[in-house]
Structures are given as structure tokens and as C-alpha cells.
Amino acid sequence: MNSIISVRKNYDSSRALRIRKNVNKKILRPKINIKKQVYKSLELKGQEKILDVGCGFGDILEYIHEKRPGCKLYGIDTSRAMIAETRGIKAIFKVADAQKLPFKQSTFDIVIAKHMLYHVANIKVALNEMHKVLKPKGRLVITLNGVPDKTQSQIEYYRKMIGKIIGSRLIPTSARINTENYDTFIDNAKFRKIKEIKFYTYGNIKNSGLLLDYLSSFKEFFMPIPKDEDWRKALNEIKNNIDKQIQTKGSVRITRKSGLFILEKIGG
Ligand SMILES: C[S@@+](CC[C@H](N)C(=O)[O-])C[C@H]1O[C@@H](n2cnc3c(N)ncnc32)[C@H](O)[C@@H]1O
């Protein structure tokens, strides 16, 4: 339960999420824009009713509206602050939980759950809700991260180092549901698998400030949430380590695995 409170704090504004998105965009290659990949995979005709669950600040709905203004778009998120930031986007937004969707059975042609299921307390309940609000043969699009690559990504190494310094533990996200185990959460009587795409990207950070920004966006994912003073001390400590690595090796390597899964609703 405490981990839910920490996650909520991280999304109390879009700041941390925007930092992670910007660093990923700047550093990771090949350039893969998951928002555009999801849009492409939807193969929209232009009139569909679409729900984005855990919509964040609404960027994918904004993108869909630009491309397909005839679609009817809905977004929900538990974060009031995120929903407030969707102002101006042509969609209906509500503060709500994936585990209790405020829509009737068989409402949507498409439901999107983009990089959010790992934050939900009861993933199976959320998937049942998504199944419920989909029309028969409606499609569920899920995106997730892969299990962090311990040998290649040094982000894990630095996150562990921060944890040790502050005496906090990082909340497991990708360890709960990821591109490798996601199908153990899927009820095969409810969903049929249609498509699966996996992405692997990597990059080298040469600027310690950028890496520190990225690492600092995970602050609230440590439990208990570190005090500001302890957090600053920890970041200072690892800054020395990062600077040394950049001086001797030229950069810090980061990798990211992710996946996009399309499922079709079975049943009414
Ligand atoms: C990593 S962000 C992804 C946001 C957006 N889908 C994207 O891809 O940019 C996860 C989002 O899920 C939301 N979230 C977490 N738990 C949730 C829940 N139980 N129900 C609905 N939204 C939730 C968070 O508030 C946050 O906005």
C-alpha cells in the first residue's frame, strides 16, 4: 500500500515523467517513439471510441486527435495533477482508477494501457475492467518495459547505489509485470493475442547532469521516500562516481527494452 502512495507522489505533477521521456528521446537509439508505434498499431479508420487508461498528461490522445479528429477520445488517470495538465486536449478526461473504470460494459473499440500496468495494485482486476468496457472484438493495446538488462544498463547500478546510501529500497515496477511475463496476467478466455512487438534501444550518456536529472526523477520510487537532505547527499555522492566513469570511460551506458502487445476481446 505504501508503494501506491509513493507512485502517486511521483505523478503528483508531470515533471518526473517528462524528465524520463526527454532523456529517453535524447539518448536512446534507434529512435523509437512508442506513442507513434501505438498509433500505427491501432490501424484506425477514424470513428473509433478510444480509452487511454493511466493517460498521464494526455499526449497520446492529443496525437491521435491530430491524426484522426473523428475518433471519440477518453482518458483516465489516478493523478489529479496529470488530468489538470490535459487542458486543451480534445478528449474527455476523468480522475479514476484502472481497477474501477467509470464506464459501462462494451463502450470502447480500443483501450490503451501504455506503460502503466506495473503501477496498478491489482493488475488482474484492471485487465478485467478493461475487458468489460471493450466492445466485443475490441482491442486492448498494452505497452511495458522489459526486465532491466543488468549487464548492459548502468542505471540499475546507480539506482542500487542510491538505495544503499539512503537506506531505501526501490519499488519493483518492471519486476512485477514486464515484456517477458505479461502473458501470465492475461486470461486466455478473455483475450486473444493478435500482435507482439519488442524494442531494444540503448545509448551513452556523456553528461553527468543529464544522468543525475534522470536518476532524480525516480526519487519517490524509493521506499520510504527519502528526505530532501538525504536525497541531495546521495546524488552528490554518486555524482563523483559518475564523473569518474565519464572521465575514464567516456560515458555511462543505458539500455531500454520495451514491448507493445495487442489483444482482442473474446466474448460479449
Ligand atoms: C509511466 S506513467 C505513463 C503515462 C502515459 N500512459 C504515458 O505513456 O505517457 C504511468 C501513469 O499511470 C498512472 N496510474 C498509476 N496507477 C494508476 C491506476 N491504478 N489507475 C489509473 N492510472 C494510474 C500514473 O498516475 C501515471 O500518470
The ligand as an SDF file (V2000), in Angstrom:
LIG
                    3D

 27 29  0  0  0  0  0  0  0  0999 V2000
    4.5960    5.8950  -16.5490 C   0  0  0  0  0  0  0  0  0  0  0  0
    3.1650    6.9060  -16.4940 S   0  0  0  0  0  0  0  0  0  0  0  0
    2.5400    6.6440  -18.1400 C   0  0  0  0  0  0  0  0  0  0  0  0
    1.6060    7.7150  -18.6110 C   0  0  0  0  0  0  0  0  0  0  0  0
    1.1510    7.5710  -20.0560 C   0  0  0  0  0  0  0  0  0  0  0  0
    0.3610    6.3760  -20.2570 N   0  0  0  0  0  0  0  0  0  0  0  0
    2.3440    7.5620  -20.9680 C   0  0  0  0  0  0  0  0  0  0  0  0
    2.6710    6.5030  -21.5400 O   0  0  0  0  0  0  0  0  0  0  0  0
    2.9620    8.6160  -21.0940 O   0  0  0  0  0  0  0  0  0  0  0  0
    2.0120    5.9820  -15.5190 C   0  0  0  0  0  0  0  0  0  0  0  0
    0.6910    6.6810  -15.3040 C   0  0  0  0  0  0  0  0  0  0  0  0
   -0.2230    5.7630  -14.7110 O   0  0  0  0  0  0  0  0  0  0  0  0
   -0.9780    6.4440  -13.7270 C   0  0  0  0  0  0  0  0  0  0  0  0
   -1.5120    5.4280  -12.7870 N   0  0  0  0  0  0  0  0  0  0  0  0
   -0.8490    4.7600  -11.8170 C   0  0  0  0  0  0  0  0  0  0  0  0
   -1.6800    3.8980  -11.2050 N   0  0  0  0  0  0  0  0  0  0  0  0
   -2.8960    4.0250  -11.8010 C   0  0  0  0  0  0  0  0  0  0  0  0
   -4.1650    3.4030  -11.6170 C   0  0  0  0  0  0  0  0  0  0  0  0
   -4.3540    2.4700  -10.6700 N   0  0  0  0  0  0  0  0  0  0  0  0
   -5.1970    3.7810  -12.4100 N   0  0  0  0  0  0  0  0  0  0  0  0
   -5.0170    4.7270  -13.3480 C   0  0  0  0  0  0  0  0  0  0  0  0
   -3.8420    5.3680  -13.5660 N   0  0  0  0  0  0  0  0  0  0  0  0
   -2.7900    5.0020  -12.8120 C   0  0  0  0  0  0  0  0  0  0  0  0
    0.0170    7.4330  -13.1260 C   0  0  0  0  0  0  0  0  0  0  0  0
   -0.6300    8.4760  -12.4310 O   0  0  0  0  0  0  0  0  0  0  0  0
    0.7790    7.8820  -14.3640 C   0  0  0  0  0  0  0  0  0  0  0  0
    0.1840    9.0080  -14.9730 O   0  0  0  0  0  0  0  0  0  0  0  0
  1  2  1  0
  2  3  1  0
  2 10  1  0
  3  4  1  0
  4  5  1  0
  5  6  1  0
  5  7  1  0
  7  8  2  0
  7  9  1  0
 10 11  1  0
 11 12  1  0
 11 26  1  0
 12 13  1  0
 13 14  1  0
 13 24  1  0
 14 15  1  0
 14 23  1  0
 15 16  2  0
 16 17  1  0
 17 18  1  0
 17 23  2  0
 18 19  1  0
 18 20  2  0
 20 21  1  0
 21 22  2  0
 22 23  1  0
 24 25  1  0
 24 26  1  0
 26 27  1  0
M  CHG  2   2   1   9  -1
M  END
$$$$
